Amino acid sequence: MLAKLRGFVWRCFMLAKKKIVLSDGREVDEPRSMFLLWLILLLIATWASARMTGFSLSVLLTRGNEFFIYFARMIPPNFAYLSYIWGPLFDTIKMSLFGSVLGALLAIPIALCSANNIMKNKFVLNLCRLFLSIVRTLPTLVVALIATYVLGLGTLAGTTAITVFTFAYIGKLLYEQIETVDMGAFEAMEALGSTKTQAFFSAIVPQVLPSYIANCLFNFEGNVRYAAILGYVGAGGLGQIINEKIGWKEYGNVGMILLVLFITVAIIEFISHAIRKRIT
């Protein structure tokens, strides 16, 4: 066992060749391992990234405790502020839920046109994939900021940003799931005279529906957290009052907001996990 381990380490780090004896008695050389080369390139890229971003471990070690100082100021939370949180909290949940549902529904047509086992037209296929890629590159905060200029301040801008993010996220996952399904049942139904639409709903949908619902629930969990950040650009919800209270240095109120947000997200995650476990 030790000899095999030494041989593996030698081949990985010393780029040594290993003789392989074939069944006919011939000897061939095993291809050289590229592990060491990729490891060196990774280390160089990491070092260059640290230099370019100004990362300093000494600053992190000496001033990292400042994070805990600010968190300590939030304890104990100001429970008297609880009555002011319910409205923004429900706004956050409402725009997360509506944006998640709308984005997930809009993602279905684009996912169908992006799956190569459903869409045979290469132009439409590549165009839809390109569109999804472009939408995925748009940061949610930027979309929310643009939406506040177009639609005005408030939860409508936040809902729009969440819809766009969900559309791109679910669309990508859904078309990849469609491409991995067993097409045997689909082709058999077509051979028996069913239309493509009938075959799709009878053979493809049952295979992808559990994963689709699970991904939508998981995305909704994340959207509740993201929606709390969107308030920083005027998209309403909890993020708006978090921004205000941090600016006014009312850390007890911030602590209460974060506590309520944590409990809300925990409840949503528990319910979502139970539903995902049941359907899968």
Steps between C-alpha positions, in 0.01 A plus 500: 500500500780743590682415179191584295458826689864595442462418132191718470668795674810457284297498180295804606778722621807380312322447167654155477390250240366161595543190287174322421516139377220417255336160467710420192824564690575845357608781730368853462567817698220648706435865404677747725285647775416869468411530868812692599466742209138583582586532869775752420268696271231505769746628761626770261143608420413510871809708580429741212136536610608579856741768374247657264220510758725642770436205732696531822496220755657725765221758464242223517654362821540839668166653402283193448373528857319823401227282345427346839497844664220615272308177548539540877330841474193324359462295819253508660253573218249778556176303534303825520577551130331171402168662408674712233652195329186309398409723207844495331532128581177412322605725210823299475316167506235617250746629242718189546206265454344681203836556332596135548172366361494739203866441415463122526199501266670726246804268506305202363470614134862617481617173656310298240656700219847458657491120536673331207287185524180704458603793279656375178538844342862592579447871443213521750687273741817709504303827507304393808814378677677826420205696637505298824875553534461877455221520758703291748789746481279787624553550875172505691589825675567668165165377364328629814674837467395536136146392593480775763577758230244352260225389740567720799603419856321216675435128490410496128865564416608225739246257356628573149861434603407171669295395196796559268739308727258208542433489126870463421577261787207262453522519121861380506430214741181394325642467150794300634256267676294460183813404307574214744156331487438162340355575155385141444145560623477826302605330176269204565199730544588684179521166319150415626361819348516751783591859424822646636302699757311193623820296513681777687237535773461123538864387476728795583308702760467215756879450488597864559209623714633387843842657437339813356283550810795429732717756319220758512463452876874526553508813287215652703700446821791692354277774362369582847857571607583689180185711533627628835804643318307661216369769734845660489419627149146605590320178406304485827473227760723436798812621323371855498454521877827312559678765296326778695573355844866433420532857375347629824718258704194345664666161535240362741233547232730343240546200729122462531458517122768236444349275769156515338655440157694199632188344655300564181762344276536203737123436488493529121798265468335245731176503301687495168719208611194301608331560164815414302548182702141398436505554124841340443 
